[in-house]
Amino acid sequence: MNDLEKKILKVATKAVKEAQIDSLQRGIANVYSKNKRLYFQLPDGTITEQVPVLYQASSQPDYVGE
């Protein structure tokens, strides 16, 4: 990895971390995927597979691609 790639990765990583913190502070869960399973990080720090109420109210597709 060259220096430019390292700098871009550093900036991107910082931006993602800031966005995650901002979401949690606003009461919005962060959503992650691992092995085709969704995990939710709730504003209190809890990580769960249970879909938060906020997301249950929205329409969800019947099928999520691979």
Backbone as CSV, one residue per row, in Angstrom:
resi,resn,N_x,N_y,N_z,CA_x,CA_y,CA_z,C_x,C_y,C_z
1,MET,0.852,-1.179,0.000,0.000,0.000,0.000,0.895,1.237,0.000
2,ASN,0.640,2.134,-0.955,1.479,3.333,-1.035,0.984,4.412,-0.056
3,ASP,1.737,5.495,0.026,1.424,6.568,0.994,0.063,7.210,0.743
4,LEU,-0.286,7.424,-0.527,-1.573,8.036,-0.839,-2.717,7.135,-0.375
5,GLU,-2.613,5.847,-0.635,-3.643,4.898,-0.203,-3.777,4.885,1.309
6,LYS,-2.667,4.952,2.020,-2.689,4.982,3.486,-3.392,6.241,3.989
7,LYS,-3.114,7.381,3.356,-3.746,8.636,3.763,-5.257,8.597,3.512
8,ILE,-5.643,8.077,2.347,-7.070,7.973,2.021,-7.767,7.058,3.020
9,LEU,-7.173,5.924,3.330,-7.748,4.982,4.280,-7.874,5.604,5.668
10,LYS,-6.872,6.378,6.074,-6.904,7.040,7.379,-8.048,8.055,7.456
11,VAL,-8.219,8.851,6.408,-9.296,9.844,6.370,-10.655,9.150,6.367
12,ALA,-10.786,8.102,5.563,-12.061,7.378,5.467,-12.414,6.711,6.790
13,THR,-11.443,6.101,7.438,-11.678,5.438,8.719,-12.140,6.437,9.768
14,LYS,-11.505,7.612,9.791,-11.890,8.650,10.745,-13.315,9.135,10.472
15,ALA,-13.656,9.306,9.198,-15.000,9.772,8.831,-16.062,8.753,9.238
16,VAL,-15.788,7.483,9.041,-16.746,6.431,9.421,-16.944,6.423,10.927
17,LYS,-15.863,6.486,11.687,-15.971,6.495,13.154,-16.779,7.694,13.645
18,GLU,-16.537,8.863,13.047,-17.284,10.059,13.437,-18.771,9.910,13.102
19,ALA,-19.075,9.327,11.946,-20.474,9.126,11.550,-21.168,8.136,12.486
20,GLN,-20.452,7.087,12.900,-21.023,6.115,13.832,-21.334,6.763,15.176
21,ILE,-20.411,7.552,15.682,-20.619,8.248,16.955,-21.790,9.212,16.847
22,ASP,-21.849,9.954,15.741,-22.932,10.911,15.523,-24.288,10.206,15.509
23,SER,-24.369,9.070,14.824,-25.626,8.318,14.766,-26.067,7.891,16.158
24,LEU,-25.157,7.347,16.925,-25.500,6.884,18.275,-25.944,8.050,19.157
25,GLN,-25.273,9.191,19.028,-25.659,10.361,19.816,-27.044,10.864,19.439
26,ARG,-27.458,10.640,18.206,-28.785,11.057,17.741,-29.858,10.002,18.015
27,GLY,-29.435,8.889,18.641,-30.389,7.837,18.974,-30.665,6.870,17.838
28,ILE,-29.781,6.836,16.863,-29.952,5.957,15.702,-28.962,4.801,15.806
29,ALA,-29.473,3.596,15.659,-28.621,2.410,15.745,-27.707,2.311,14.524
30,ASN,-26.490,1.832,14.742,-25.592,1.504,13.643,-25.884,0.072,13.227
31,VAL,-25.834,-0.194,11.932,-26.149,-1.517,11.410,-24.898,-2.101,10.758
32,TYR,-24.604,-3.346,11.101,-23.450,-4.045,10.557,-23.906,-5.382,10.002
33,SER,-23.147,-5.921,9.062,-23.436,-7.227,8.493,-22.202,-8.102,8.622
34,LYS,-22.426,-9.341,9.078,-21.342,-10.305,9.167,-21.920,-11.677,8.845
35,ASN,-21.311,-12.359,7.895,-21.788,-13.674,7.471,-23.272,-13.637,7.095
36,LYS,-23.662,-12.600,6.361,-25.033,-12.420,5.871,-26.062,-12.225,6.988
37,ARG,-25.622,-11.856,8.174,-26.533,-11.585,9.298,-26.376,-10.125,9.692
38,LEU,-27.498,-9.496,10.045,-27.471,-8.100,10.465,-27.324,-7.994,11.973
39,TYR,-26.508,-7.049,12.400,-26.313,-6.754,13.815,-26.551,-5.260,14.001
40,PHE,-27.194,-4.912,15.086,-27.517,-3.526,15.385,-26.790,-3.096,16.650
41,GLN,-26.070,-1.979,16.576,-25.449,-1.387,17.755,-26.379,-0.265,18.197
42,LEU,-26.997,-0.470,19.339,-27.967,0.488,19.854,-27.256,1.672,20.511
43,PRO,-27.938,2.787,20.661,-27.315,3.967,21.267,-26.732,3.729,22.662
44,ASP,-27.251,2.726,23.402,-26.695,2.432,24.728,-25.476,1.519,24.660
45,GLY,-25.055,1.150,23.438,-23.879,0.314,23.256,-24.181,-1.166,23.064
46,THR,-25.405,-1.576,23.325,-25.804,-2.961,23.169,-25.728,-3.367,21.697
47,ILE,-25.244,-4.575,21.454,-25.239,-5.126,20.098,-26.198,-6.299,20.083
48,THR,-27.124,-6.283,19.120,-28.175,-7.287,19.065,-28.522,-7.615,17.618
49,GLU,-29.155,-8.769,17.429,-29.676,-9.126,16.107,-31.149,-8.742,15.992
50,GLN,-31.749,-8.335,17.087,-33.164,-7.949,17.085,-33.306,-6.589,16.405
51,VAL,-34.206,-6.514,15.444,-34.409,-5.275,14.699,-35.038,-4.232,15.621
52,PRO,-34.396,-3.059,15.769,-34.954,-2.003,16.620,-36.326,-1.546,16.118
53,VAL,-37.158,-1.084,17.024,-38.510,-0.633,16.699,-38.474,0.422,15.590
54,LEU,-37.519,1.318,15.640,-37.398,2.374,14.637,-37.334,1.780,13.225
55,TYR,-36.641,0.670,13.071,-36.491,0.038,11.762,-37.659,-0.874,11.423
56,GLN,-38.376,-1.359,12.399,-39.517,-2.227,12.145,-40.646,-1.454,11.486
57,ALA,-40.752,-0.173,11.745,-41.837,0.644,11.211,-41.670,0.892,9.725
58,SER,-40.429,0.823,9.241,-40.201,1.067,7.823,-40.484,-0.185,7.015
59,SER,-40.752,0.008,5.744,-41.009,-1.165,4.906,-39.693,-1.885,4.657
60,GLN,-39.742,-3.204,4.736,-38.553,-4.012,4.538,-38.787,-4.913,3.330
61,PRO,-37.773,-5.084,2.482,-37.935,-5.965,1.329,-38.110,-7.417,1.781
62,ASP,-38.843,-8.177,0.982,-39.021,-9.600,1.281,-37.742,-10.381,1.070
63,TYR,-36.880,-9.877,0.213,-35.652,-10.598,-0.128,-34.482,-9.638,-0.130
64,VAL,-33.413,-10.041,0.537,-32.180,-9.265,0.519,-31.154,-10.114,-0.200
65,GLY,-30.540,-9.577,-1.218,-29.588,-10.333,-2.035,-28.440,-10.910,-1.246
66,GLU,-27.736,-11.802,-1.880,-26.633,-12.522,-1.233,-25.481,-11.648,-0.926
